[in-house]
Amino acid sequence: MKHIKKTLALACSACLLSFSGLTLAQEQLNVLEVEGELQRALAPSELIKIEAQGELTMRALRAFNLLPESFMGLAMDLRRANVDLLAATVDEVRALQPQIEEGTLKVDKDAYNSLLSLLNTQAYIEWEAIEKGTTLSADEPLLIRGDGRIRGQIANQLHLPVLLLSAQELNLGVQEIFLAQKNSIPEPPEVSKQVTAKMAEWLAPIAYAGLSWNFDEQGEVTANFKGAVLENLSDDMTLNIGDFVVVAQPEETSGIWNITANLPTSIYLTEYSRKIMNLDSQGLNFGVLWNELEDRYQGVHLAAENMELVEDIERFFLEGLNIYWRESSTDEGRAEGELGILASAMGRGEKNVELNNTTGDLSLIVNYDDYDLKAIEGISDWLEESDLESIFLGAEEQMQRLIGALGNYEFNLSWKDISSQAPYGRKGFNLGGMQVQMHSGVSEDDAQRRDSFSSFRIEGLNYTKFGDGIAAEHLQLALSMNGFNPQLLAKLVNKDDLSGENLVDILSGAFNTFEVAVESGALILLESAMPNFTISGLNAGLELKDFNKTSAKASLNYQHSGFSAAELEAELAPEVVNINVNLSQIPWRAVLSGAITEDLGKMLLALKDNETKLNVETVSVSLPDAKIDITGVGYLNAFDPEAGPPEFKAEVQAETLNLVSWAESMRTHMPQREVNDFNQVMAIVMLVAEQVEENLHRFNIDINSLGELWINEKDMSSLIQ
């Protein structure tokens, strides 16, 4: 920033004085930071005035007792040569040097050189370093020396930009600088004074070579910046912005201002004067929506077209970008708003090389309403003012406030055509499309509970690495949670009050229903560039229902319509698999209580008394020439802690179609050493099987944890003993 000289200080500060609202005699400049080294003269103000004006004479120095008596002999010698040393100014004393060196003025050279050194070093004045925190007053003359500069700000006007002033500029006098500022710009209309101050606050970190303001009668404010930079981001890095315009326009709603900055097409970042990053874009602008009455922001936007970011040899390209957030509030302190991120045709790759990685089109939209601004501010203030112990003690109460304050929201994310290219042009990753939806809100039956819902969908997923990977025609994941009660989770923070019973209350009441589902078509696992296995028409899900009640139910379902594997013969690959299993009448609280206290007996007794059952509604496996269907139920048949271990019992019914032909296929693909064992098992199976039709067999199976097995009323316990 060496090119920013006196013009910078005067132009930079030109906007400040007319908005400061202070009289000149009260103006003060606070030193925020010192770059380099600057020193300030500690001397009577009268002396500093004449010194600053270049009118300091030796007689004045002697009047202030700053001219040593040893120089009076030199003054007498010069008097005899018709030179009045005491009447001479500093510059006039310096002008005598050639004559004294040549000998045309015959005086004591050592005495003269000593006086010259005193004047050149200004050793006759006491100096102090200007440091951060120093205050420079407008009604106080200044004498500053050094090669550094200060970053200063007008006292009591912290919303205004920072001034960058060198010693030469400071020696003009703070009062003179302020006068130049006051006369340099027009007075803004009353309606735009406050927004002008807000703009200055918003742009305070930016330094610039020139600034001009324009005000119209409707209150619109325009600021034109020249040579703007953002310095010392970190490690001597500077963002060079260049010339840009900031416009503040009043919205239709009273007190709302739209402040927008239109940036140049090229911005670059330097480190130690070396360019390390360049940003080129068309239509690059950003801004804020400011509520003057409440002094808060309630909107942000950032937009760009054909944006290219180049760093070293890497570059990132974006065809279009639009980021926005806008909010409105009601008299009750509630708010609603929308947040959006829209990006199109994103890509990344090497500089001057065709982009080999693209991240496609991205769309993120978040809508929310019934958002309690005052409550959120209160919670934020409480967090700032509280110590860690107080936060733990008040976490439950504040969580309840937070849940009510967050209102309702919806989250939608869409991402299309993502790809990453591996070396040699091989595609490593591709995602044709992805969708994510989330919703959360207050349930109707309980204002302190929350309902939430999430769904995820992926289309055209492909991942390949050295011939291995995964591919999917489409993949969808849905997740929902209803009756969610997150304020109960705050109880986990306070460990002193966390008993086993409290933990049961928390976990059993955290939600009512939870459901997760997965759907996919043509899911393929690749190995050495060949399909290892393929699943078609996959559907799977898990549901936990009424989990805060004694009638809780857990359900699991799985289905696929096709399966093939490299090492599995086609006639043995299950074309259709359908599984539906559920656990009913779950005493959730008792199970949790028993698990926490490690009381297995308590858990088992609760399962027995509540008649909890494992229901196998459907287990169906369809092969090309065979089929197996299984249904059944499992339950705790008896439990007496004093009598011994519990008895688990299962009653299962199975039906097989073309079991004999399936067995023949198994023998064909089985190692010879296993065939004899398989034949013995199949002989027993066919012996107990009930033949319903020619190729249809039924098996009624009763089995328990005591080692008993009955198949079609035949005792087969020896098979499992």
ZAMARGU-4260 file (C-alpha; in steps of 0.2 Angstrom, whole numbers, plus 5000, padded with zeros to 4 digits):
<rodrens>
0) 5000/5000/5000 | 5015/5012/4998 | 5006/5021/4984 | 4993/5027/4996 | 4999/5044/5001
5) 4992/5061/5007 | 4978/5060/4995 | 4972/5043/5003 | 4971/5052/5020 | 4962/5067/5014
10) 4950/5058/5003 | 4948/5043/5014 | 4943/5054/5029 | 4933/5066/5018 | 4916/5058/5022
15) 4919/5057/5041 | 4918/5075/5048 | 4901/5080/5041 | 4893/5065/5050 | 4903/5066/5066
20) 4891/5078/5075 | 4905/5086/5085 | 4913/5103/5086 | 4930/5105/5079 | 4937/5110/5096
25) 4931/5092/5103 | 4938/5082/5088 | 4950/5068/5093 | 4959/5055/5084 | 4961/5038/5092
30) 4977/5028/5087 | 4971/5010/5083 | 4987/5004/5076 | 5005/5010/5072 | 5014/5003/5056
35) 5032/5006/5057 | 5039/5019/5069 | 5032/5037/5073 | 5037/5049/5086 | 5028/5063/5094
40) 5036/5079/5100 | 5034/5083/5119 | 5036/5102/5119 | 5026/5118/5122 | 5012/5120/5110
45) 5019/5138/5105 | 5035/5130/5100 | 5027/5116/5090 | 5017/5129/5080 | 5032/5139/5074
50) 5042/5123/5071 | 5028/5115/5061 | 5027/5132/5051 | 5045/5132/5048 | 5048/5148/5057
55) 5058/5142/5072 | 5072/5153/5076 | 5087/5151/5087 | 5081/5166/5098 | 5065/5156/5101
60) 5075/5141/5106 | 5084/5151/5118 | 5068/5158/5125 | 5062/5141/5129 | 5079/5137/5136
65) 5082/5124/5123 | 5098/5132/5115 | 5114/5128/5126 | 5124/5143/5131 | 5139/5135/5123
70) 5133/5141/5106 | 5133/5160/5111 | 5151/5161/5106 | 5147/5155/5089 | 5133/5168/5088
75) 5146/5182/5093 | 5158/5176/5079 | 5144/5177/5066 | 5139/5194/5073 | 5156/5201/5068
80) 5153/5194/5051 | 5136/5203/5050 | 5126/5187/5053 | 5112/5187/5066 | 5112/5169/5072
85) 5098/5172/5085 | 5087/5179/5072 | 5090/5164/5059 | 5078/5150/5056 | 5083/5132/5056
90) 5084/5133/5037 | 5094/5149/5037 | 5107/5141/5049 | 5108/5126/5037 | 5111/5138/5022
95) 5127/5144/5031 | 5136/5128/5029 | 5144/5130/5012 | 5152/5147/5017 | 5159/5140/5033
100) 5166/5125/5024 | 5174/5136/5011 | 5181/5148/5024 | 5172/5163/5018 | 5164/5164/5036
105) 5178/5162/5048 | 5170/5154/5064 | 5173/5139/5074 | 5168/5124/5063 | 5166/5112/5077
110) 5154/5123/5086 | 5144/5126/5070 | 5143/5107/5066 | 5138/5104/5083 | 5123/5116/5082
115) 5119/5109/5065 | 5118/5091/5072 | 5107/5098/5086 | 5095/5105/5073 | 5095/5091/5061
120) 5091/5078/5075 | 5079/5089/5084 | 5088/5084/5100 | 5082/5100/5108 | 5065/5092/5109
125) 5060/5077/5120 | 5051/5063/5109 | 5040/5049/5113 | 5034/5034/5102 | 5016/5035/5096
130) 5008/5019/5102 | 4991/5010/5100 | 4979/5019/5112 | 4987/5037/5109 | 4974/5051/5107
135) 4978/5066/5095 | 4967/5081/5098 | 4961/5093/5085 | 4965/5109/5095 | 4983/5103/5099
140) 4997/5106/5087 | 5007/5091/5081 | 5025/5088/5077 | 5027/5070/5071 | 5042/5061/5063
145) 5046/5044/5057 | 5043/5033/5042 | 5028/5024/5048 | 5009/5028/5048 | 4995/5026/5060
150) 4977/5018/5058 | 4966/5030/5067 | 4948/5033/5070 | 4938/5048/5076 | 4933/5047/5094
155) 4915/5043/5098 | 4912/5039/5080 | 4917/5020/5079 | 4905/5017/5065 | 4916/5027/5053
160) 4930/5020/5042 | 4948/5020/5048 | 4960/5033/5043 | 4978/5029/5036 | 4989/5044/5040
165) 5008/5046/5038 | 5019/5058/5048 | 5018/5071/5034 | 4999/5071/5034 | 4998/5071/5053
170) 5010/5087/5054 | 4996/5096/5044 | 4987/5096/5060 | 4972/5086/5065 | 4961/5101/5064
175) 4967/5106/5047 | 4963/5088/5041 | 4946/5089/5048 | 4943/5106/5040 | 4948/5099/5023
180) 4936/5084/5026 | 4921/5095/5030 | 4923/5105/5015 | 4926/5091/5003 | 4908/5082/5002
185) 4890/5088/5002 | 4879/5086/5017 | 4868/5071/5016 | 4849/5073/5018 | 4843/5069/5035
190) 4834/5053/5029 | 4851/5045/5024 | 4863/5051/5038 | 4861/5035/5048 | 4862/5023/5033
195) 4878/5033/5028 | 4886/5029/5045 | 4881/5011/5043 | 4889/5010/5026 | 4905/5017/5034
200) 4904/5004/5048 | 4901/4990/5035 | 4916/4995/5025 | 4928/5000/5039 | 4941/4986/5036
205) 4944/4992/5018 | 4957/5005/5014 | 4956/5015/4998 | 4964/5029/4988 | 4949/5039/4985
210) 4931/5040/4990 | 4916/5051/4984 | 4898/5052/4989 | 4882/5056/4981 | 4865/5059/4989
215) 4848/5061/4981 | 4832/5068/4988 | 4824/5051/4991 | 4838/5046/5002 | 4848/5035/4990
220) 4866/5035/4994 | 4880/5031/4982 | 4899/5029/4987 | 4912/5027/4974 | 4928/5019/4980
225) 4945/5020/4970 | 4959/5008/4973 | 4951/4998/4987 | 4961/4985/4996 | 4958/4974/5012
230) 4975/4973/5020 | 4984/4960/5032 | 4971/4947/5031 | 4984/4935/5037 | 5003/4933/5035
235) 5005/4950/5025 | 4991/4945/5013 | 4981/4959/5004 | 4965/4958/4994 | 4966/4970/4980
240) 4948/4975/4975 | 4951/4990/4964 | 4937/5002/4960 | 4919/4998/4965 | 4902/5006/4970
245) 4891/5004/4985 | 4873/5010/4984 | 4860/5011/4998 | 4842/5011/4992 | 4827/5013/5004
250) 4815/4999/5003 | 4796/5001/5002 | 4795/4996/5020 | 4800/5011/5031 | 4817/5009/5039
255) 4823/4995/5028 | 4839/4998/5017 | 4846/4988/5003 | 4865/4991/5003 | 4873/4983/4988
260) 4891/4983/4982 | 4895/4981/4964 | 4913/4974/4962 | 4925/4975/4947 | 4927/4960/4936
265) 4944/4956/4943 | 4950/4954/4961 | 4967/4947/4966 | 4975/4942/4982 | 4994/4945/4985
270) 5006/4939/4998 | 5022/4949/5001 | 5017/4958/4985 | 5016/4941/4975 | 5000/4937/4967
275) 4994/4921/4974 | 4975/4920/4968 | 4965/4929/4955 | 4946/4930/4954 | 4937/4935/4938
280) 4919/4937/4936 | 4905/4946/4928 | 4891/4954/4937 | 4899/4951/4954 | 4889/4960/4968
285) 4884/4957/4986 | 4874/4966/4999 | 4864/4966/5014 | 4847/4971/5020 | 4848/4982/5035
290) 4834/4986/5047 | 4838/5004/5053 | 4825/5004/5067 | 4831/4988/5075 | 4849/4990/5069
295) 4850/4972/5063 | 4853/4964/5046 | 4839/4954/5039 | 4845/4949/5022 | 4861/4945/5012
300) 4864/4942/4994 | 4879/4937/4983 | 4878/4935/4964 | 4890/4931/4950 | 4891/4925/4932
305) 4905/4916/4924 | 4916/4916/4939 | 4933/4909/4938 | 4945/4907/4953 | 4963/4903/4949
310) 4976/4899/4963 | 4993/4893/4958 | 4990/4880/4945 | 4972/4876/4951 | 4956/4884/4945
315) 4938/4884/4949 | 4924/4889/4937 | 4906/4893/4941 | 4894/4898/4927 | 4881/4906/4939
320) 4880/4909/4958 | 4866/4916/4968 | 4866/4916/4987 | 4852/4925/4997 | 4844/4926/5014
325) 4829/4937/5017 | 4819/4938/5033 | 4804/4948/5039 | 4797/4950/5056 | 4781/4953/5065
330) 4776/4965/5080 | 4776/4949/5091 | 4795/4947/5088 | 4793/4932/5077 | 4801/4930/5060
335) 4800/4920/5044 | 4812/4919/5030 | 4821/4910/5016 | 4839/4905/5013 | 4844/4900/4996
340) 4860/4894/4987 | 4859/4892/4968 | 4875/4887/4959 | 4876/4881/4941 | 4889/4872/4930
345) 4903/4871/4943 | 4920/4864/4939 | 4937/4862/4945 | 4954/4857/4937 | 4971/4863/4932
350) 4975/4880/4925 | 4973/4881/4906 | 4967/4863/4905 | 4950/4856/4902 | 4941/4854/4918
355) 4941/4836/4923 | 4931/4838/4939 | 4913/4845/4939 | 4901/4847/4954 | 4886/4851/4943
360) 4871/4861/4948 | 4867/4864/4966 | 4851/4870/4974 | 4848/4873/4993 | 4833/4881/4999
365) 4828/4883/5017 | 4811/4890/5023 | 4807/4894/5041 | 4793/4903/5050 | 4787/4907/5068
370) 4806/4910/5073 | 4806/4919/5089 | 4820/4933/5088 | 4818/4939/5106 | 4819/4922/5113
375) 4835/4918/5103 | 4843/4934/5108 | 4839/4930/5126 | 4847/4913/5125 | 4862/4920/5117
380) 4864/4933/5130 | 4862/4920/5144 | 4876/4910/5136 | 4888/4925/5135 | 4884/4930/5153
385) 4884/4912/5161 | 4899/4902/5167 | 4900/4883/5162 | 4892/4877/5179 | 4877/4889/5176
390) 4875/4883/5158 | 4874/4865/5164 | 4861/4869/5177 | 4850/4879/5166 | 4852/4868/5150
395) 4835/4860/5152 | 4825/4876/5154 | 4835/4884/5140 | 4832/4869/5128 | 4813/4871/5131
400) 4815/4890/5126 | 4825/4885/5111 | 4813/4872/5105 | 4799/4884/5105 | 4809/4898/5098
405) 4815/4889/5082 | 4798/4887/5075 | 4796/4877/5059 | 4808/4874/5045 | 4809/4865/5028
410) 4826/4860/5020 | 4828/4855/5002 | 4844/4851/4993 | 4847/4846/4975 | 4863/4842/4967
415) 4865/4836/4949 | 4879/4829/4938 | 4893/4828/4949 | 4909/4819/4942 | 4927/4817/4947
420) 4939/4811/4934 | 4953/4799/4939 | 4970/4799/4930 | 4971/4795/4912 | 4953/4801/4909
425) 4945/4787/4919 | 4929/4792/4928 | 4932/4789/4946 | 4915/4796/4953 | 4899/4801/4946
430) 4882/4806/4954 | 4868/4810/4942 | 4857/4818/4955 | 4854/4819/4973 | 4839/4826/4983
435) 4838/4829/5001 | 4822/4835/5010 | 4820/4839/5028 | 4805/4846/5039 | 4804/4850/5057
440) 4789/4858/5066 | 4779/4858/5082 | 4767/4844/5083 | 4748/4847/5086 | 4746/4837/5102
445) 4761/4845/5112 | 4768/4862/5109 | 4785/4857/5116 | 4787/4841/5105 | 4794/4842/5087
450) 4790/4832/5072 | 4804/4829/5059 | 4805/4821/5042 | 4820/4818/5031 | 4821/4810/5014
455) 4836/4807/5003 | 4837/4802/4984 | 4852/4798/4973 | 4851/4794/4955 | 4864/4787/4943
460) 4877/4784/4957 | 4894/4777/4950 | 4910/4775/4959 | 4925/4767/4951 | 4943/4765/4958
465) 4956/4754/4948 | 4941/4743/4941 | 4933/4741/4958 | 4918/4751/4964 | 4899/4753/4965
470) 4885/4758/4953 | 4867/4762/4956 | 4853/4766/4944 | 4845/4776/4958 | 4847/4775/4977
475) 4834/4783/4989 | 4835/4785/5008 | 4820/4791/5019 | 4821/4795/5037 | 4807/4802/5048
480) 4805/4805/5066 | 4788/4810/5074 | 4784/4816/5091 | 4803/4820/5093 | 4806/4828/5111
485) 4823/4835/5110 | 4822/4845/5126 | 4822/4829/5136 | 4840/4827/5129 | 4845/4842/5139
490) 4843/4832/5155 | 4858/4822/5150 | 4869/4837/5153 | 4866/4837/5172 | 4874/4822/5177
495) 4871/4825/5196 | 4852/4822/5194 | 4854/4808/5181 | 4848/4793/5189 | 4843/4777/5180
500) 4825/4781/5181 | 4828/4798/5173 | 4838/4790/5159 | 4823/4779/5156 | 4812/4794/5155
505) 4823/4803/5143 | 4826/4788/5131 | 4808/4782/5131 | 4801/4799/5128 | 4813/4806/5115
510) 4802/4801/5101 | 4786/4792/5096 | 4789/4785/5079 | 4805/4782/5070 | 4806/4776/5052
515) 4820/4773/5040 | 4818/4766/5022 | 4830/4762/5008 | 4826/4760/4989 | 4837/4756/4975
520) 4837/4749/4957 | 4851/4740/4949 | 4863/4741/4963 | 4880/4734/4956 | 4896/4730/4965
525) 4911/4730/4954 | 4927/4720/4956 | 4941/4720/4943 | 4929/4729/4931 | 4917/4715/4932
530) 4900/4714/4942 | 4903/4705/4958 | 4885/4705/4962 | 4869/4714/4956 | 4853/4718/4965
535) 4838/4724/4957 | 4823/4732/4964 | 4829/4734/4982 | 4818/4740/4996 | 4822/4739/5014
540) 4815/4748/5030 | 4814/4749/5049 | 4800/4756/5059 | 4799/4759/5078 | 4781/4764/5082
545) 4773/4770/5098 | 4790/4769/5106 | 4785/4779/5121 | 4771/4767/5125 | 4770/4749/5132
550) 4762/4744/5115 | 4778/4748/5105 | 4782/4739/5089 | 4797/4737/5079 | 4796/4732/5061
555) 4809/4726/5048 | 4805/4723/5030 | 4817/4719/5015 | 4813/4715/4997 | 4823/4713/4981
560) 4817/4708/4964 | 4833/4701/4956 | 4850/4695/4962 | 4865/4689/4952 | 4883/4686/4957
565) 4899/4681/4948 | 4902/4665/4959 | 4884/4660/4960 | 4875/4649/4947 | 4860/4657/4940
570) 4848/4643/4946 | 4854/4646/4964 | 4852/4665/4964 | 4837/4671/4973 | 4826/4681/4960
575) 4814/4688/4973 | 4817/4689/4992 | 4804/4696/5003 | 4806/4698/5022 | 4793/4706/5034
580) 4797/4704/5053 | 4791/4713/5068 | 4793/4713/5087 | 4776/4718/5095 | 4771/4723/5113
585) 4788/4729/5118 | 4789/4736/5136 | 4801/4749/5131 | 4803/4757/5148 | 4806/4741/5157
590) 4818/4735/5144 | 4828/4751/5146 | 4827/4750/5165 | 4834/4732/5165 | 4848/4737/5153
595) 4853/4752/5163 | 4853/4742/5179 | 4860/4727/5171 | 4845/4717/5178 | 4842/4704/5164
600) 4829/4695/5174 | 4819/4712/5175 | 4819/4713/5157 | 4814/4695/5153 | 4800/4696/5166
605) 4793/4712/5157 | 4794/4704/5140 | 4784/4689/5147 | 4771/4699/5156 | 4768/4710/5141
610) 4767/4695/5130 | 4780/4702/5118 | 4781/4692/5102 | 4793/4691/5087 | 4781/4689/5072
615) 4789/4682/5056 | 4775/4688/5044 | 4784/4684/5028 | 4801/4676/5023 | 4800/4672/5005
620) 4814/4667/4994 | 4810/4664/4975 | 4823/4654/4965 | 4822/4652/4946 | 4814/4634/4949
625) 4810/4634/4967 | 4803/4644/4981 | 4803/4644/5001 | 4790/4653/5011 | 4791/4655/5030
630) 4779/4662/5043 | 4780/4661/5062 | 4780/4668/5079 | 4793/4668/5093 | 4790/4672/5112
635) 4795/4670/5129 | 4785/4654/5135 | 4789/4654/5153 | 4800/4663/5165 | 4802/4661/5184
640) 4819/4669/5190 | 4819/4656/5205 | 4815/4641/5194 | 4829/4643/5181 | 4833/4650/5164
645) 4819/4656/5153 | 4811/4646/5139 | 4810/4654/5122 | 4799/4646/5110 | 4796/4648/5091
650) 4782/4641/5081 | 4786/4641/5062 | 4777/4636/5046 | 4787/4633/5030 | 4782/4629/5013
655) 4793/4624/4999 | 4790/4622/4980 | 4801/4611/4969 | 4812/4607/4984 | 4819/4591/4976
660) 4824/4600/4960 | 4833/4613/4971 | 4842/4600/4980 | 4848/4592/4963 | 4855/4609/4958
665) 4864/4611/4975 | 4872/4594/4972 | 4878/4599/4955 | 4888/4614/4962 | 4894/4606/4978
670) 4911/4599/4982 | 4910/4580/4982 | 4916/4579/5000 | 4900/4588/5005 | 4888/4579/4995
675) 4886/4564/5007 | 4882/4575/5022 | 4870/4585/5011 | 4861/4569/5006 | 4859/4563/5024
680) 4851/4580/5029 | 4839/4580/5013 | 4834/4562/5017 | 4828/4567/5035 | 4820/4583/5028
685) 4810/4573/5015 | 4805/4560/5028 | 4796/4573/5039 | 4790/4584/5025 | 4771/4585/5023
690) 4767/4584/5004 | 4752/4595/5000 | 4754/4594/4981 | 4766/4585/4969 | 4780/4598/4971
695) 4773/4607/4987 | 4779/4602/5004 | 4774/4610/5021 | 4784/4610/5038 | 4776/4614/5054
700) 4791/4617/5066 | 4791/4620/5085 | 4808/4624/5093 | 4813/4630/5110 | 4828/4635/5120
705) 4828/4619/5130 | 4834/4610/5114 | 4818/4603/5108 | 4813/4602/5090 | 4797/4595/5082
710) 4794/4595/5064 | 4776/4590/5058 | 4774/4582/5075 | 4789/4572/5074 | 4803/4573/5087
715) 4819/4579/5079 | 4828/4585/5094 | 4843/4574/5090 | 4847/4585/5075 | 4851/4600/5086
720) 4859/4591/5101
</rodrens>
